[in-house]
Amino acid sequence: MTTPTPPVHPATFTADIVHTDRRFGAEHGSLQKPIHTAVQYGFDRVDDLVGVFQGTTKGAYAYARQGTPTTSALEARLTRMEQGVGTICFATGMAAITAVFLTLLRAGDHLVCSQHVFGNTNSLLDTLGDLGIAVDKVDATEAENVAAVLRPDTRMVFVETVANPATQVADLEGIGALCRERGILLVVDNTILSPWLFRPGDIGAGLVVHSLTKSIGGHGNALGGAVVDTGRFDWSGYPNIAAPYRKGDTKQWGLTQLRKKGLRDMGASLSSQHAHAIAIGAETLSLRMNHASDSTLQLARFLESHPAVGRVHYPFLPSHPQHGRATRLFAAGSWLLSFELRDADDTLAFLDRLRLAVKSTGLGDTRTLVIPVAPTIFWEAGAEVRARMGIADGLVRVSVGLEEPEQLLADFRQALDGGGAPG
């Protein structure tokens, strides 16, 4: 097995993003694709309208639920960023994940998933069980744990690059090699890192999922999700592709079924307004990710050195269990960290003393956001599940924004030192 190295960012990465609309042809010489709000689209010839439904009329639109020129422009950017063969956008990241599971899996299939996944994804996995899809949740930080539960009916393995909130890093290389050997579809949620810091296709992932709301959009002003096909999976041997979609380029079979069943039939369509906002946010992806990663590493080092802090979770700290893996695969550590105070009973009071960081849910904003994990976003999961996922009762999640690192450190220092009135 060859060992991937952190992505060498092409000199054209940001140039490609900011000039994609112009190069693909935006109306009237516009440098950005305009916001198309139309729901219906007309045709001069009825044959062309028929062709849209039958797949023979290319590059045309019939109804906005299946996409608009604005969402298509965003999809083109995402495909270039992940170096894939195509992308489908959805209303949210959870809509994208749901579409992957419900359109590519059937009752009787087996799914292997990391036990360290986003809380809502974990809840969705329980729903899949109710629908007759067997699910095994394993510690994906070691590929051997995935291998141990594989079955003849295993159709898919799903992992996140960096787990939210405790930052475990999956054994991406090992799991990628395992899935290639067994012909199993590997789906990787790359929301936290983004294609600027890591491209899952490099380790063999067939599909890459994003919550566009976070790293790629980055401004907390638009919900969105996406599924990118990397071109690394052979769909011709996948048994769950329906007969109507088994035609043309086999590399497009998975995307075609996702668009028809997951977008058209389920209806979780990304609006043109939000697609436009996300596309504009994507133009500064590399700048934001570099700044946030640098600030987060500084904050992580400070927290680890403070006597009031018991443990810090951040992959680019040498103390992190998967530090070597993270620094080998990722260009930087991104904006997510979590930590625990030595005195867990002081957690809520500490958070109230923060003045700059915002007490809020959500991730990947321009502002630094903090939240106590156990009593909020993972409360519904219950104590047993939290323990299995490595979520301590006093765990604090931090999504680092674009503030100057000096200001962030000063805010966390005064809150940890217990100074001042709650802010």
N, C-alpha and C positions, 0 to 999 in steps of 0.2 A: 504494500500500500504506500503510495507516494504521499508525502506530507505537504498539504497546501501551505502557502505563505500568505501573510496579510496582503490584501489586494493592493497591487501597485496602481494607484489611481492614474488613469490616462490624463495627459495634459489637457484633454478636451472634455473632461467629465462635466464641469460646470458650463462650458461653452455649448456643449450639446444640449443641455437642459434649457438654457436661456434662448437658444436659437432654434429649438425644435419646431415651434409653431411656424416661424417664418420659412423654414426649409421645407415643411410639408405643405405650405401654401395656405396662408391666412387671407381672409377676404380683404380686398381693397388695399393690399400692401401693409395691413396691420402687423405689428411685431408680436402681438399676442392674439390667440384665438378668441374671438368675441364670445359673449354669453348668448347662446341660442336658447330662447325660452319656449319655442314652439313645441307643442306636443304632437301634432299631426304634420305629415309631410306629403305634398302632392306630386303627381307625375303627369307629364304630357301624354304618355302612352301607357295604357293599362297593362301591356305586356311587361313593362318595367316594374309596375307595382306587383304583378304576379311573381316576377323574378325575385323580388325581395323576400317573399315568403318561401320560395323554392330554392333560394340560395344561388341563383344565377346572375342576379343584378348585384354587382359589387360596389361598395362604398356609398350605398344609399341608405336612407332612413325612412321608416314607415310610422313608428310610434315611439315616443320618448322613453317608454318603460324599458326598452331594449338598448337605449343609448341615443346620444345626440352628437352633433359635431364637436361640442365642447367636451363631453366626456371622452370621446374618441381621441381628442388631442391630448388629454391627460394620459390615456392609456398608452399612446405612442411614446410619451416621455418615460413612463414607468418601464415599458418594455426595453427601451434603450438603457435605462439605469441598471436594470438587472441582467442585461444582455440576454434577454429571452426571445421567444418567438411570438408572444402575444400576451395581452392583459385584458381582464374584465374588471370594471369598477362597480362597486356596490355602495349602498347608502351608509354602511358602517363596516368596521372590521369584523364585528360579530356576524353580520349578514354574509360577509365573504366566507368566513369559517363554516357557517351553517350550510351555505350552498355547496361547499366542498364535501362535507359529510353526507348531506341528504341527497345529492345528485350522483355521487360516485360510489356510495355504499348502499347495500341492500340488506334486508333482513336475512340473517344467517351468516353475514360476513363478520370478520374479526378485525378490530382496530387496536393497535398498540399506541399508547399515548404517554408522554411524560407525566409523571405525577406532580411535577412542578409547573403548572400552567396557570394562566390568568383565571381568576375566580369564575367569571361568566363562562369561559370555555369549559371549566371543570363541571359547572352546572349543566351545560349542554351535553357533555359526555354521559351524564346520568339519564338525560332524555333519550339519547341514542339507545341505551339499554332497554328502555321502555318500548322502543320500536323494533326490537329484535336484533339489534346489532351488538355483538359481544365486544366489550371494551376491557382491555387490561391496562391499568395505570402502573407504570414502573418508574424506578429511579433511572432516568435517562442519562445521568452523568457517566454511566458505564454502559457501553454497547452490549456487554454480555448479559445485562439485565433485560434488554430488548430481545436478544437472541433466545433467551430462556423461555419466553412465552410465545414465540412464533408458532403458527399452526399452518396446515395446508390451506385454510380458508382466510389467512391473514391477507388483507388487501391493501392496508395502508398503515404507515407509521407517521405520527404527528408529534413534533417537538417545537419548542421555542429556542431561539439562539441564546438569549439571556432571560431567565425566568423572572417574572414579576410576582412578588416583590423581593424575594430573597436572593436573586441574582445567580442562581445555579446555572452553570454552563453545560449544556448537553454535550455528549461525546459525538460531535457532529461528524468527525472523520470516520470513526468506527461505525456509527449507525449508517452513514452514507455508503460505506463499503459493503455492509451487511445487506442493505436494501438492493444494491446493484447485483450482488451475488444471487439473491433470492428472487429478483424481478418484482420487488414490492415497491409501490409508490411511496416516496418519502415527501411529506409536506412539512415545510418549515415556516414558522411565523417569525418574520424578520423585522417586526415593528420597531423594536427598541434600537437596533443597530443601524438599520437602513442600508441600502446598497452602497453607500459611501464608505461604511466601515466593514461590511462583509457581504459577500454574494453567495447565498446558499447553493446556487448552481455549481459553484466550484467544488463542492463536496458531494455532488450528485443528486441534490433535491430536484424532484420533478416539478413541484409547484411551490411557489413562495407566496405567503399571505402577508398583507400589511393592513394595519389600522392606519389609514392615511391621515387621520386626525392628529397623530403624534409626530414622529420625526419628520415625515415628508411634508405635511402641511405646516406644522410647527408653530402656529400662532393662536391655537385655541379658538378659532373662529369658524371651523367647518368640520362636520362629520364626514367620514368617508372610509371605504375599504377597498381592497383590490386583491385579485389573484393573478399572479404572473406565472406563465408556463415557461420554464427554462429551456425546453427542448431536450432535456436529458432523459425523459422517460418514454419508453416505447408503448404507445397506446394501442398498437395493433394486437397486442396480446392481453389487453385488459378486458375481462369478461363483462364488465358492467356498462360498456358503451352501447347505447341502444342502436338498433338497426338503422334508423333514419340518419344517424350521425356518423355511420361507418362509411364515409365516402370522401373522396378528395385526399388531400395531404394528411397522412396519419398524425403528423405533429399537431394538427388542429382539432383532432377528435375530442380531446378532453375539454378544451376551451369551448367548442361548439355545444357540447352537452351542458356545460356550466352556464353558458349564455342562455340557452333555450330553457333548461329546467330550473336553474338557480336564479336567473335574472328575470326572464320573461314570465315564468310560471309563478315564482315566489314573490316577485314584484318589489324587491328591496333596491330600488333604482337610485343612483346618485343624481342629485339635481345638478343642472348646469351651473347654477350659482355657486354651489359648494365645490364643484369640479374646478371652476375658474379660480376660486380662492386657494385651493390646494395646489394648483399648477403654479400660481404666483409664489406660494410658500416654498415650493420645490426648487425654485431658482436659487435660493440662498442655502440649500441643504448643506453643502460642504462647509460653508462658513459657520453656520450655526452649530453643526455637529462638532467641528474642531474646537470652537470656543466652549461649548457646553462640556465636552469631554475633558478639556483642560481644567475647567472650573471644578468639575465633579471630582477629579483626581485630587486637586488641592483640598477640597472639602473633606474627602475621605481620609486623607493623610492627617488633616487637623483633628478630625473626630477620633481617629484611632489613637492619637497622642493625648487626648484629653482624659483626665482621671475619672470624670463622671460617666464616660462611655465604656460599656462592657465589650461590645463587639460591633464591627463594621463589615458590611457585605458590599464589596465592589470588586469586580473581576480583575482590575488592574492593580490591586494591592497584593504584594507578595504573600500576605496572610490568607488570601482567598484559596479555597481548595482546588479550584480550576484555573489558578493564575497562569500557569505555564501554557495551558491550552488556549486561554483567551489571548495572551500576548502573541502566541504563534499564529492564530487565525484572524484576529481582529486588528484593524488599523488603530483603534482607540477604544476606550471603554464605554462611551456614550454617557447619557445624562441620568441614569437611574442608579441610586444607591439606597441602602437601608441600614439601619443601625438600632442597637438596643442600649438603653441606659443601664448602668449598674443597679440603680434603684428604679425598678419598673414602675413603682407606685408614683414616681414623679413625672411620668411620661406626659400626661395630659397637661399638668401645670407647666412643664417645660415648653410644650407647644404653644401654650397661651402667652408665654414670654417672648416668642419670636415676633419681630416687628416688620421685617422685610418679606420673609417667606410667607406665602399665603396658605392658610389652612383650608384645603380644598381637595376634592377628588380630581381625577384626571392626570394626564401625563403629557410630556413633550410640548409644553407651553413655552412662551418667551419668558414667563414669570416662574420663579421657583415655587413649587407646590409641595406641601407636606401633609401627611395624614397618618393617624394611628391605625394600623392595619387590622388588628384582631377585632376591635369593636365596630368596624365600619365595613369595608369592602369584602372582608372574609368572615364576617359575623355569621352569615347564613350557612357557611360551610360547616361550622361546628368545631369544637375543640379537637376532636380526633383527627379530622382532615387537616386542620391547621398544623397539628403536631407532625403529621406525615409529610407535610409540605415544607417543614422547617420554619414555620411562622410562630415566633414567640409572642406571648401576650403583650409584651412591651415594644414590639417591633414598630419602628417609624419608617415610612417610605418617603423618600425625597426625590422629586423630579426637578433637576437643576435647570434653571432658565438662563437668560442671557445677561443677568446683572454682572457687574464687575465682581470678580472673585473676592477682592478685598472687602467689599460690602457684605457679601454672603458670610465670609468667615467672621467678620465683626458681629453680625447678627447672631450666628450660632454660638459664638463665644459668650456674649452677654446673656443669652438664654440659658446656657449650660452653667454659667457662673451664678445664675439666680438673681441677677441684678435687674432693677427697674420694675415697674408695674406691668402687668400683662398688656401686650400690645395687640 
